[in-house]
Amino acid sequence: MSALPETPLSSIEIPWVESISQDPARPDGWLREFDSPLNLLQTEPFRENIKQLSKALSKLVDNHTIHYAIKANKATCFVEAASECGIGVDVASLTELQTAVASGLTGSRITVTGVVKSPDLIRTAIEEDAILVADHREEFDLIIRESRKLAKQARLAVRVSGFSDHGKTIPTRFGMSPDELRNQLRYLLENSKHVRLEGIHFHLPGYSATARREALKETFLLVDTINSEGGSIRFIDIGGGFPMSYLKSEDEWNAFWERNRESPLPGVSESTSYPYFNETTLPGFLHEILVGLRKEFRERDLELRCEPGRSLLANSGATIARVASVKPATHGRTAVTCEINGTQIRPRSGELLVDPILIPRDDVSRSPALEDSSFHLFGRYCSENDFLFRRPIPFKTPPRPGDIVLFPNTAGYHMHFLETHGHGFPLAENLVIDNPDSPSLDRSNTTKASL
Ligand SMILES: Cc1ncc(COP(=O)(O)O)c(C=O)c1O
């Protein structure tokens, strides 16, 4: 099979990434000190994203609360920044909950949405007055049991699902239907000594604003039923899944998919890929969901909550790795092997559809890459399949051993969600470079000695 023609997928411009790319001594020094690969974290863009989201929400509803979904990145620096910015967090495990508490968050600034809730997690959540989002009847029972043992009421929201998008039910394994919750309501109200039902929660897969708007409208009706039967709902949480753009050119994005339709890359499909180019802006997306609904919130005295992960992390991270070898492989390809595992940049499904940036180790000028050269980037596992990208990368100059490759915008789900340390390679360190002159290791770091 002939190689796929190279089409660029250029990253949007991120000023701090540009300045690192133009100053090779800096990333080179960090890699020498902390090893390859290395995750670079910047909390300034994260803080700015919080401001922008809050501003957009303020234009649409009277009361809102943002909860940053920690699952998108394990670094503590973002949890601390969330706490300093006055927002809350969404946690999925006891470790995340403990990180939130250690960062100064308590009470309803913590939402617990974890898929599996251990008794330890439930107990700690009740002790901290956090909101537990229950998914099904058995979880009601577990929460009630722990509340009894602690003699302390648990704060509860229920995850609902079964909503439609353009007439089709959105498939999901999470949550219960509004009807099922109506059926369970008596049980919850009878146990109100142990659980206080404060909110309704949903998180939809995919990135449809209209589906979220429809789900929200259905949820208002559910709130009315619950409140008319003695409940007292004070918030609706619309989850996350807000858009961000990684790429600067829609034309490049379209050209990429055109080529991919002609000659499909294994495992890379439009339906499973994140839309790395997004024409929808965050304010536009929220407007589509919420326009005209202010009075619905007001009449019911409801707060709007949301829990984005990826979009709050936009432009807040990058991963760097050293090039180990550059050699000819079969099919006329040039195999560029890097000191990183594919799992350390791969998203939850598909692959990172943003071109890496080559940072040559020396400033000796290099002749441009031959027109038909085709660079294939691989990781360091001893598997033919430890690819970093299934597609050839259109580097303008040929990489050499010792160079650095920078993967832009990896903070949301790319750095940590699938990371592995097979072959005994340690996990990447996470370096906070808010001040690049005095970087510091993030507090979440798995110490290399522990492996
Ligand atoms: C329950 C829940 N809330 C929030 C999020 C965050 O979604 P995103 O990072 O797409 O904004 C997720 C992601 O899987 C989730 O499962």
The ligand as an ORCA input file, in Angstrom:
! r2SCAN-3c Opt
* xyz 0 1
  C     -19.696     12.842     34.084
  C     -18.725     13.648     33.301
  N     -18.665     14.979     33.503
  C     -17.784     15.759     32.836
  C     -16.909     15.215     31.907
  C     -15.948     16.129     31.199
  O     -16.169     16.162     29.835
  P     -15.253     17.075     28.894
  O     -13.864     16.887     29.314
  O     -15.531     16.564     27.525
  O     -15.713     18.481     29.073
  C     -16.932     13.835     31.660
  C     -16.043     13.230     30.671
  O     -16.022     12.077     30.382
  C     -17.868     13.019     32.376
  O     -17.908     11.702     32.193
*
